[in-house]
Amino acid sequence: MLPNDILSLFSREARGQLIEHEKNRGPLEEIGVRLLEPLECIVRDGFFELNYIVDDTQFHMILDQLFQSSRYRFTRELQEYFVTLSGGIG
């Protein structure tokens, strides 16, 4: 099950879908977040997209929460298009 600090990054609708798909497909290994694109979830045997599009407001809220409003500290991660969270998501 996804930790609450990960789930809290997303809207109620996205959280519900993440929880439901994790129950059906197994533990999530990665969650891909792209502006104006569906959330992409990677599991052991492949990936799937949620029926949830990340809008501009949601995207910036996620970034602010992840980086605690200090994006400059994560320059390398942003350039490589990923952020690794301590403890991961599993």
DODOVO-83046 format. One record per atom (N, C-alpha, C, O, CB): z, x, y; residue in one letter. Coordinates in steps of 0.1 Angstrom, whole numbers, padded with zeros to 4 digits, always signed. Each point is the difference from the previous one (the first is absolute). Last residue first. Glycine has a CB too. Layout:
BEGIN
ZXYA...
//
This chain:
BEGIN
-0021+0073+0019G+0004-0005-0014G+0014+0002-0003G+0004-0004-0011G-0027+0008+0004G-0002+0010+0047I+0002-0014+0000I+0004-0006-0014I+0002-0012-0001I-0019+0011+0019I+0029+0051+0007G-0011-0007-0005G+0002-0015+0001G+0009-0005+0007G-0015+0024-0022G+0035+0020+0028G+0003-0009-0011G-0011-0008-0005G+0001-0007-0010G+0021+0006+0020G-0029+0017+0038S+0010+0006-0009S+0005-0010-0010S+0003-0011+0003S+0005+0025+0016S-0058-0017+0000L+0014-0004+0003L+0010+0007-0009L-0003+0002-0012L-0006-0024+0020L-0043+0033+0011T+0008+0000-0011T+0015-0004+0004T+0005+0006+0009T-0020+0011-0021T-0037-0026+0032V+0014+0003+0004V+0008-0001-0013V+0000-0010-0007V-0002+0002+0031V-0054+0014-0007F+0011-0005-0009F+0013+0004+0005F+0001+0010+0008F-0016-0009-0027F-0030+0012+0037Y+0000-0015-0003Y+0010-0004-0010Y-0003-0009-0008Y-0021+0009+0014Y+0014+0044+0017E-0004-0001-0014E+0001-0015-0005E-0003-0003-0011E+0012+0026+0007E+0003-0012+0049Q-0013+0006-0002Q-0005-0001-0014Q-0012-0001-0003Q+0017+0017+0021Q+0039-0031-0008L-0010-0009+0006L-0014+0006-0002L-0010-0008-0002L+0027+0000+0019L+0018+0034-0031E-0001-0011-0009E-0011-0010+0006E-0008-0005-0008E+0032+0008+0000E-0012+0035+0034R-0007+0004-0012R-0003-0012-0009R-0011-0002-0005R+0022+0025+0006R+0016-0030+0038T-0014+0003+0003T-0008+0003-0013T-0011-0005-0001T+0018+0014+0024T+0041-0024-0011F-0008-0003-0012F-0015+0003+0001F-0008-0007-0006F+0025-0010+0000F+0017+0020+0041R+0006+0008-0011R-0008-0002-0012R+0002+0008-0010R+0020-0011+0020R-0034-0021+0029Y-0004+0014+0001Y+0006+0008-0011Y-0006+0010-0003Y+0005-0013+0028Y+0012-0044-0019R-0012+0003-0007R-0004+0015+0000R-0006+0005-0009R-0001-0028+0014R+0050-0008+0004S-0003+0015+0002S-0012+0004-0007S+0001+0008-0009S+0023-0004+0012S+0000-0048-0004S-0006+0002+0013S-0002+0015+0003S-0001+0003+0012S+0012-0024-0005S+0001+0006-0050Q+0011-0001+0009Q-0004+0004+0014Q+0008+0006+0007Q+0008-0002-0026Q-0043-0007-0022F+0001+0012+0008F+0012+0000+0009F+0003+0009+0008F-0027-0006-0010F+0013-0041-0026L-0001+0012-0008L+0004+0013+0007L+0007+0008-0005L-0025-0019-0008L+0015-0030+0037Q+0012+0000-0009Q-0001+0012-0009Q+0011+0007-0002Q-0011-0032+0002Q-0036+0019+0029D+0012+0002+0008D+0013+0001-0009D+0008+0008+0002D-0019-0020+0018D-0031+0000-0039L+0000+0014+0004L+0013+0003+0007L+0007+0010-0002L-0032-0010+0004L+0018-0045-0014I+0002+0009-0012I+0001+0014+0004I+0009+0007-0004I-0021-0023-0010I+0000-0014+0048M+0014-0001-0004M+0004+0008-0012M+0011+0006+0000M-0012-0029+0010M-0044+0022+0004H+0008+0008+0009H+0015-0002-0003H+0008+0010+0002H-0026-0011+0015H-0012-0025-0042F-0003+0014-0003F+0009+0009+0009F+0006+0009-0005F-0030-0015-0001F+0025-0041+0013Q+0007+0004-0012Q-0002+0015-0003Q+0010+0006-0004Q-0013-0030-0005Q-0021+0006+0046T+0014-0001+0002T+0008+0005-0012T+0009+0008+0001T-0013-0027+0015T-0043+0016-0020D+0004+0010+0009D+0015+0001+0002D+0006+0010+0000D-0029-0012+0011D+0008-0020-0057D-0005-0001+0014D+0006+0011+0008D+0008+0007-0004D-0011-0032+0002D-0007+0017-0052V+0010+0006+0009V-0007+0000+0014V-0009+0007+0003V+0020+0008-0021V-0018-0048-0026I-0007+0009+0009I+0010+0005+0010I+0008-0008+0006I-0030-0004-0009I+0023-0011-0049Y+0007+0002+0012Y-0006+0010+0009Y-0001+0012-0004Y+0022-0019-0007Y-0025-0007-0038N-0006-0009+0009N+0008+0000+0013N+0004-0011+0004N-0013-0003-0024N+0007+0057-0014L+0006-0012+0003L-0008-0009+0009L-0009+0005+0007L+0031+0006-0010L-0039+0028-0033E+0002-0004+0014E+0008-0013+0001E-0003-0009-0008E-0018+0022+0015E+0019+0029-0046F-0004-0014+0003F+0003-0002+0015F+0008+0007+0006F-0004-0016-0029F-0008+0050-0020F+0004-0004+0013F-0005-0015+0002F-0009-0004-0007F+0009+0028+0016F+0014+0010-0054G-0011-0003+0009G+0006-0004+0014G+0011+0004+0004G-0026-0010-0023G+0043+0016-0021D-0013-0001-0006D-0012-0004+0010D-0010-0005-0004D+0022-0002-0016D+0035+0016+0034R-0004+0010-0010R-0014-0001-0005R-0007+0010-0002R+0031-0010-0005R-0018-0020+0054V+0009+0000-0011V-0005+0009-0010V-0010+0007+0001V+0016-0031+0003V-0013+0011+0051I-0004+0008-0011I+0011-0001-0010I+0012+0002+0003I-0025+0014+0011I-0007-0046+0030C+0012+0004-0008C-0006+0008-0012C-0009-0004-0007C+0023-0016+0014C-0028+0002+0046E-0005+0005-0013E+0012+0005-0007E+0008+0009+0005E-0031-0003+0005E+0012-0043+0033L+0009+0010-0006L-0005+0004-0014L-0004-0009-0008L+0024-0001+0021L-0056-0006+0022P+0010-0005-0008P+0010+0011-0005P-0005+0012-0001P-0011-0030-0007P-0008+0022+0056E-0004+0000-0014E+0011-0006-0008E+0012+0000+0004E-0026+0021+0000E+0015-0010+0044L-0010-0011-0002L-0006+0001-0014L-0011-0004-0002L+0006+0005+0026L+0032+0041-0016L-0001-0010+0011L-0012-0009-0004L-0011+0005-0003L+0021+0011+0020L+0018+0008-0055R-0010+0003+0009R-0002-0011+0010R+0001-0012-0004R-0013+0026-0013R+0045+0006-0026V+0000-0009+0012V-0011+0005+0009V+0001+0011+0005V+0024-0016-0007V-0006+0009-0053G-0010+0005+0010G+0000-0010+0012G-0002-0012-0003G-0012+0024-0015G+0050+0003-0023I-0005-0011+0008I-0009+0005+0011I+0005+0008+0008I+0016-0022-0014I-0001+0032-0046E-0004+0002+0013E-0004-0013+0007E-0005-0009-0007E-0003+0032+0001E+0027-0023-0037E+0001+0015+0002E-0003+0003+0015E+0006+0010+0005E-0012-0006-0029E+0026-0050-0004L-0010+0006+0009L+0003+0014+0002L+0011+0005+0001L-0014-0027+0010L+0015-0009-0056P+0005+0007+0012P-0012+0006+0009P-0009+0005-0006P+0030+0000-0007P-0034-0047-0019G+0009+0012-0001G+0003+0007+0013G-0005-0005+0010G-0005+0008-0033G-0014-0046+0015R-0009+0012-0003R+0009+0013-0002R-0006+0010-0004R-0013-0021+0016R+0037-0035-0001N-0011-0002-0010N-0007+0013-0004N-0005+0000-0012N+0002-0022+0023N+0039+0022+0020K+0005-0006-0012K-0011-0002-0010K+0002+0002-0012K+0014-0014+0026K-0028+0029+0028E+0008+0010-0007E+0006-0006-0013E+0000+0006-0010E+0005+0005+0032E-0028-0040+0008H-0009+0009-0007H+0007+0011-0008H-0004+0004-0011H-0013-0009+0028H+0044-0024+0010E-0007-0008-0011E-0010+0009-0008E+0001+0000-0012E+0001-0020+0026E+0020+0039+0024I+0009-0003-0010I-0006-0007-0012I+0002+0004-0011I+0016-0006+0028I-0044+0010+0021L+0003+0012-0006L+0010-0002-0012L-0002+0006-0010L-0001+0006+0032L-0009-0049+0005Q-0011+0004-0008Q+0003+0013-0007Q-0003+0002-0012Q-0012-0013+0027Q+0047-0005+0016G-0001-0009-0012G-0011+0004-0009G+0002+0000-0012G+0006-0018+0026G-0004+0042+0026R+0011+0003-0009R-0001-0009-0012R+0002+0005-0012R+0013+0002+0031R-0045-0015+0016A-0003+0012-0008A+0011+0003-0010A-0003+0004-0011A-0011+0005+0031A+0023-0045+0009E-0012-0003-0008E-0004+0012-0009E-0002-0002-0012E-0006-0015+0029E+0041+0023+0016R+0006-0008-0011R-0012-0003-0010R+0003+0000-0012R+0015-0010+0028R-0025+0054+0011S+0003-0014+0004S+0005-0007-0012S-0001+0005-0011S-0017-0004+0029S+0026+0052-0017F-0011-0010+0000F+0005-0013+0004F+0012-0004+0000F-0023+0017-0018F+0039+0026+0013L-0011+0005+0009L-0011-0011+0001L-0008+0000+0010L+0012+0023-0017L+0035-0026-0022S+0003-0004+0014S-0011+0004+0010S-0001-0004+0011S+0025+0006-0017S-0024+0010-0041L-0004-0013+0002L+0002-0004+0014L-0008-0008+0006L+0014+0002-0029L+0009+0048+0010I-0014-0001+0000I-0005-0014+0003I-0009-0002+0008I+0008+0021-0025I+0047-0012+0014D-0005+0007+0012D-0015+0001+0000D-0006+0001+0011D+0027+0013-0011D+0001-0034-0037N+0000-0008+0012N-0005+0007+0012N-0006-0006+0009N+0025-0006-0019N-0036+0026-0040P+0012+0001+0008P-0001-0009+0013P-0011-0001+0005P+0016+0024-0014P-0033-0033-0037L-0001+0007+0013L+0014+0000+0007L+0006-0010+0001L-0031+0005+0001L+0020+0001-0056M+0000-0008+0012M+0000+0009+0012M+0007+0010+0001M+0005-0029-0013M
//
